Amino acid sequence: MEQTIGNSSAESPVVDAFYAKLNRKHLPSLDGLRGIAALLVVFYHFGIEFGFHPPPGYLGVLIFFVLSGFLITWLLLKESSATGTVSLSGFYLRRSLRIFPAFYGFWLFSIGVRILGHRTIAWGAAIASFFYVSNYYYSLVPGADTFMLHTWSLANEEQFYLLWPWVFKRAHNNLSRITVFCNHCNRLDLGLPSNSKVSFPRAAQLPPIRFRLPRGCTLCRLSALHLVEAESL
């Protein structure tokens, strides 16, 4: 029988309910947060900013990244709790089946539309997006064609998915160590200063550490640490 995270007689009913919901296969409340994040990004692209600083598109992307960090770490925690380890091959296979078909279908469609419309194809941007490195491409190639610029956030996520499970597996038996690691990542200032006047799309230059993916990991790890402490009472 599969073990679930969050079973402890020391927990309050509210905390018990919280972890019971996290152990579900589907979390409707997080769909609501994703919907808000998506609307913020759409508003940004239509020039609707509501006086926000940073602009709502930036906030929407940050919400997506924190959610991704939290949910991926929670899945890794559940697998580690149930089996005592993490299957990297299984993780990468699931991520590939979830992301690759839709993305590469979109990629082929975008290239096809440009070919049929006799439009120039910026192969540098196309190849960078194909290999999920467009965030670095748009940083290193000023003035590059932006027809694949929107893939920068997906590139950040894929780079995170590639590295984080490996780090997690190496230290999954020590919750405190990974929490400290995430906190150090959160402190790294690899991006633009908070008062930067650079426009939001230039954020494509920043690596995944800058975009709050570790924040979600930290939240999840702190939740797990709370459970370990409660179960020791």
C-alpha positions in Angstrom: 0.0 0.0 0.0 1.4 3.4 -1.0 2.5 5.6 1.8 1.2 9.2 1.9 2.8 12.3 3.2 1.1 14.1 6.1 -0.2 11.3 8.3 0.5 12.2 11.8 -1.6 12.0 15.0 0.1 15.2 16.1 -1.4 17.3 13.3 -4.3 19.6 13.8 -7.5 19.0 11.7 -6.7 22.0 9.5 -3.1 20.8 8.8 -4.4 17.2 8.3 -6.9 18.5 5.7 -4.1 20.5 4.0 -1.9 17.5 3.5 -4.9 15.3 2.5 -5.6 17.7 -0.3 -2.0 17.7 -1.4 -2.1 13.9 -1.7 -4.9 14.1 -4.2 -4.1 13.5 -7.9 -5.8 16.7 -8.9 -5.8 20.0 -7.0 -8.6 22.4 -8.3 -7.4 25.3 -6.1 -4.0 25.3 -7.9 -5.9 25.4 -11.2 -7.4 28.6 -10.0 -3.9 30.1 -9.3 -2.8 29.0 -12.7 -5.8 30.7 -14.2 -4.9 34.0 -12.4 -1.3 33.7 -13.6 -2.4 33.0 -17.2 -4.7 36.1 -17.2 -1.9 38.3 -15.9 0.3 37.2 -18.7 -2.5 37.7 -21.3 -3.2 41.2 -19.8 0.5 42.0 -20.2 0.6 41.0 -23.9 -2.5 43.2 -24.5 -0.8 46.2 -22.8 -3.1 46.1 -19.8 -0.9 46.6 -16.7 -3.3 48.1 -14.1 -0.5 50.3 -12.8 1.4 47.2 -11.5 5.2 47.3 -11.0 6.6 44.9 -12.0 4.1 44.4 -14.8 1.4 41.7 -14.4 3.1 39.4 -17.0 6.1 39.2 -14.7 4.0 38.4 -11.7 2.1 35.8 -13.7 5.3 34.0 -14.7 6.6 34.1 -11.1 3.3 32.4 -9.9 3.8 29.7 -12.5 7.4 29.1 -11.5 6.7 28.9 -7.7 3.8 26.5 -8.4 6.1 24.3 -10.6 8.8 24.2 -8.0 6.3 23.3 -5.3 4.5 20.6 -7.2 7.5 18.9 -8.7 9.2 18.8 -5.3 6.0 17.4 -3.8 5.8 14.6 -6.4 9.5 13.8 -5.7 8.7 13.7 -1.9 5.8 11.4 -2.4 7.8 9.0 -4.5 10.7 9.1 -2.1 8.3 8.5 0.8 6.6 5.5 -1.0 9.7 3.8 -2.5 12.7 5.1 -0.5 14.2 6.6 -3.7 13.5 8.6 -6.8 13.6 7.1 -10.3 15.2 9.7 -12.5 14.4 7.8 -15.7 10.8 7.6 -14.7 10.6 11.3 -13.8 12.2 12.4 -17.1 9.9 10.1 -19.1 6.8 11.5 -17.5 7.9 15.1 -18.0 8.8 14.3 -21.7 5.4 12.7 -22.4 3.6 15.6 -20.7 5.5 18.5 -22.5 7.2 17.3 -25.7 4.2 16.3 -27.8 2.4 19.7 -27.4 5.6 21.8 -27.6 7.0 20.1 -30.7 3.6 20.1 -32.4 3.5 23.9 -31.8 7.1 24.3 -33.0 6.4 22.4 -36.3 3.2 24.4 -36.8 5.0 27.7 -36.2 7.7 26.8 -38.7 5.2 25.5 -41.2 3.2 28.7 -41.1 6.3 30.8 -41.8 7.2 28.5 -44.7 3.7 28.6 -46.2 3.6 32.4 -45.8 7.0 32.8 -47.4 8.3 34.5 -44.4 11.9 34.5 -43.2 12.6 31.9 -40.5 15.1 33.0 -37.8 16.7 29.6 -37.5 18.9 30.7 -34.6 15.8 31.4 -32.5 14.0 28.3 -33.8 16.9 26.0 -33.0 17.4 27.6 -29.5 13.7 27.0 -28.7 13.9 23.5 -30.1 16.6 22.6 -27.5 15.1 24.6 -24.7 17.8 27.2 -24.5 16.0 30.2 -25.8 16.3 32.1 -22.5 20.1 32.2 -23.0 19.8 32.8 -26.8 17.8 36.0 -26.4 20.3 37.2 -23.8 23.3 36.6 -26.0 21.8 37.7 -29.3 20.5 41.3 -29.0 17.9 42.2 -31.6 17.1 38.6 -32.4 13.8 37.8 -34.1 11.2 37.4 -31.3 8.9 34.9 -33.0 10.0 32.3 -30.4 10.6 34.7 -27.5 7.6 33.3 -25.5 9.5 30.0 -25.2 12.0 31.5 -22.8 9.9 30.6 -19.7 9.5 27.0 -20.9 13.2 26.8 -21.4 13.7 27.9 -17.7 11.3 25.2 -16.5 12.9 22.5 -18.6 16.4 23.4 -17.3 15.0 23.2 -13.8 13.4 19.8 -14.5 16.7 18.5 -15.8 18.7 19.5 -12.7 16.4 19.5 -9.7 15.5 15.8 -9.6 19.2 14.9 -9.7 20.0 17.2 -6.8 16.9 15.9 -4.9 17.9 12.3 -5.3 21.4 12.9 -4.0 20.2 14.4 -0.8 16.6 13.3 -0.4 17.4 11.6 2.9 18.4 14.9 4.4 15.5 17.4 4.3 17.5 20.1 6.0 20.3 19.9 3.5 18.1 20.5 0.5 16.2 23.3 2.3 19.5 25.1 3.0 20.5 24.5 -0.7 17.2 26.0 -1.9 17.6 29.0 0.4 21.1 29.6 -1.0 19.7 29.5 -4.5 17.0 32.0 -3.5 19.7 34.4 -2.3 21.6 34.4 -5.5 21.2 37.6 -7.4 21.8 36.4 -11.0 19.3 38.7 -12.6 18.3 42.3 -12.9 18.2 44.6 -9.9 14.7 45.3 -8.6 14.8 48.9 -9.9 15.8 47.9 -13.4 14.2 49.9 -16.3 14.7 47.0 -18.6 11.5 45.7 -20.2 9.9 42.5 -19.1 10.9 40.5 -22.3 14.5 41.0 -21.5 13.9 38.8 -18.4 14.3 36.0 -20.9 18.1 36.3 -20.3 17.8 35.0 -16.7 18.5 31.4 -15.6 15.9 29.3 -13.8 17.4 30.1 -10.3 16.3 33.7 -10.7 12.7 32.9 -11.4 11.6 31.6 -8.1 11.4 27.9 -9.0 13.5 27.3 -5.8 11.0 29.3 -3.8 8.4 26.6 -4.5 10.9 23.9 -3.7 11.6 25.7 -0.4 8.0 25.9 0.6 7.5 22.2 -0.1 10.6 21.2 1.8 9.6 23.3 4.8 6.2 21.6 4.8 8.0 18.2 4.8 10.3 19.3 7.7 7.2 20.3 9.6 5.8 16.8 9.2 9.0 15.2 10.3 9.1 17.3 13.4 5.4 16.6 14.2 5.9 12.8 13.7 8.8 12.9 16.2 6.6 14.3 18.9 
